[in-house]
Amino acid sequence: CIVIGIGLWISAVVNSRISKNIKELKLVTTGVFAIVRNPIYSAFMFLCWGICFLFNNLYFLITIPIYWILLTILVKNTEEKWLKNIFGEEYFEYCKRTNRCIPWFPRKS
């Protein structure tokens, strides 16, 4: 899980040049963003799972669903609204193909 988390983070931040695309207002839908809309959040979640398993900490395990719920509420009410306003139909179509935080193979349009 830890390796997956680190790999997702590197792919999202370094390989996709996310900060450049944000500045240029480009919707990134390739690379890791083709399988998950929020790979940085996914990376953090995988790291948390890995730490839980590594240290066998059940108390920390309880915080993961709480993080998931809060993250979903936050992302839906901030980032996703902003992206829908900027990119419109392009973002709606992207949402239909990809999951919010769980990496998965793209759905067919």
Secondary structure, 3 states (H helix, E strand, C coil): CHHHHHHHHHHHHHHCCHHHHHHCCCCCCCHHHHCECCHHHHHHHHHHHHHHHHHCCHHHHHHHHHHHHHHHHHHHHCHHHHHHHHHCHHHHHHHHHCECCCCCCCCCC
